Amino acid sequence: MLRGLRRRLDRLWAGYRREAEASDAERDVLDVRAKVAAAIRAGLAYNGIDPDSVPALRRLEQPEPASRAMSVAPPGPLELFRDRMRTLARRCREYPPKLADATPAELFAVFCFGDDVT
């Protein structure tokens, strides 16, 4: 009887840990979105652009449904991120995006990634 109770307790604990980890992951995704939005907002303001006039930023700051937020893959290695931002920054500097149509990644690359893109 004790083994059966212990197995049930182990299953309950494992279920609790899965839910707690999922909740932590969702909270992390939302925290990263808020930090990226704040960085883009600051970059736009620094460059003399009203952040409230950029539609992509408003979309980024809106909360997503939990199911979509959880489908976001965890970030890759830092070098992969830097390479992607460098590529995007180069492209956006050659062909600047319209603020009304820009994606959050384009805004981040142009206004937050710096001028020393190599």
C-alpha positions as CSV (number, residue, x, y, z in Angstrom):
1,M,0.0,0.0,0.0
2,L,2.8,2.4,0.8
3,R,4.5,1.8,-2.6
4,G,1.2,2.6,-4.3
5,L,0.9,5.9,-2.4
6,R,4.5,6.7,-3.1
7,R,4.0,6.1,-6.8
8,R,0.9,8.3,-6.9
9,L,2.7,11.0,-5.0
10,D,5.6,10.8,-7.4
11,R,3.2,11.2,-10.4
12,L,1.5,14.2,-8.7
13,W,4.9,15.8,-8.0
14,A,6.0,15.2,-11.6
15,G,2.8,16.8,-12.9
16,Y,3.2,19.8,-10.6
17,R,6.8,20.3,-11.8
18,R,5.7,20.2,-15.4
19,E,3.1,22.8,-14.8
20,A,5.5,25.0,-12.8
21,E,8.2,24.8,-15.6
22,A,5.6,25.7,-18.2
23,S,4.5,28.6,-16.2
24,D,8.1,29.8,-15.7
25,A,8.8,29.4,-19.4
26,E,5.7,31.5,-20.3
27,R,6.7,34.2,-17.8
28,D,10.2,34.2,-19.3
29,V,8.8,34.7,-22.9
30,L,6.6,37.6,-21.7
31,D,9.6,39.1,-19.8
32,V,11.8,39.0,-22.9
33,R,9.0,40.5,-25.1
34,A,8.7,43.4,-22.6
35,K,12.5,44.0,-22.6
36,V,12.7,43.9,-26.4
37,A,9.8,46.3,-26.6
38,A,11.4,48.7,-24.1
39,A,14.7,48.6,-26.1
40,I,13.0,49.3,-29.4
41,R,11.0,52.1,-27.7
42,A,14.1,53.7,-26.4
43,G,15.9,53.3,-29.7
44,L,13.1,54.9,-31.6
45,A,12.9,57.8,-29.1
46,Y,16.6,58.3,-29.2
47,N,16.4,58.7,-33.0
48,G,13.6,61.2,-32.7
49,I,10.7,58.9,-33.7
50,D,7.6,58.8,-31.6
51,P,7.4,55.1,-30.5
52,D,3.6,55.3,-30.2
53,S,3.4,55.9,-34.0
54,V,5.0,52.6,-34.9
55,P,2.4,49.8,-35.4
56,A,4.9,46.9,-35.0
57,L,5.7,48.1,-31.5
58,R,2.1,48.2,-30.5
59,R,1.7,44.7,-31.8
60,L,4.7,43.5,-29.9
61,E,3.5,45.1,-26.6
62,Q,0.1,43.4,-26.8
63,P,-0.1,40.2,-24.8
64,E,-0.4,37.1,-26.8
65,P,-2.7,34.1,-26.0
66,A,-0.9,31.6,-23.8
67,S,-0.9,28.9,-26.4
68,R,1.0,31.1,-28.9
69,A,3.4,32.4,-26.3
70,M,4.4,28.9,-25.3
71,S,5.0,27.9,-29.0
72,V,7.9,30.4,-29.2
73,A,11.2,28.5,-29.3
74,P,13.8,29.3,-26.7
75,P,16.5,31.7,-27.9
76,G,19.5,30.3,-29.7
77,P,23.1,31.0,-29.0
78,L,24.2,34.5,-28.8
79,E,26.4,34.4,-31.9
80,L,23.4,33.1,-34.0
81,F,21.4,36.1,-32.7
82,R,24.2,38.5,-33.5
83,D,24.7,37.1,-37.0
84,R,21.0,37.4,-37.8
85,M,20.8,41.0,-36.4
86,R,23.9,42.0,-38.4
87,T,22.4,40.6,-41.6
88,L,19.1,42.3,-41.0
89,A,20.7,45.6,-40.0
90,R,22.8,45.6,-43.2
91,R,19.7,44.9,-45.3
92,C,17.6,47.5,-43.5
93,R,20.3,50.2,-43.8
94,E,20.4,49.6,-47.6
95,Y,16.7,49.5,-47.9
96,P,15.1,51.2,-44.8
97,P,11.8,49.8,-43.9
98,K,8.7,52.0,-43.6
99,L,7.8,52.4,-40.0
100,A,4.2,51.4,-40.7
101,D,5.3,48.1,-42.1
102,A,8.4,47.3,-40.1
103,T,8.7,44.2,-38.0
104,P,9.9,44.3,-34.4
105,A,13.1,42.6,-35.5
106,E,13.8,45.2,-38.2
107,L,13.2,48.0,-35.6
108,F,15.5,46.4,-33.2
109,A,18.2,45.9,-35.8
110,V,18.0,49.4,-37.1
111,F,17.5,51.4,-33.9
112,C,19.1,49.3,-31.2
113,F,21.9,47.2,-32.8
114,G,24.3,50.0,-33.4
115,D,26.1,51.5,-36.4
116,D,29.2,49.2,-36.2
117,V,27.6,46.4,-38.2
118,T,30.3,44.4,-39.9
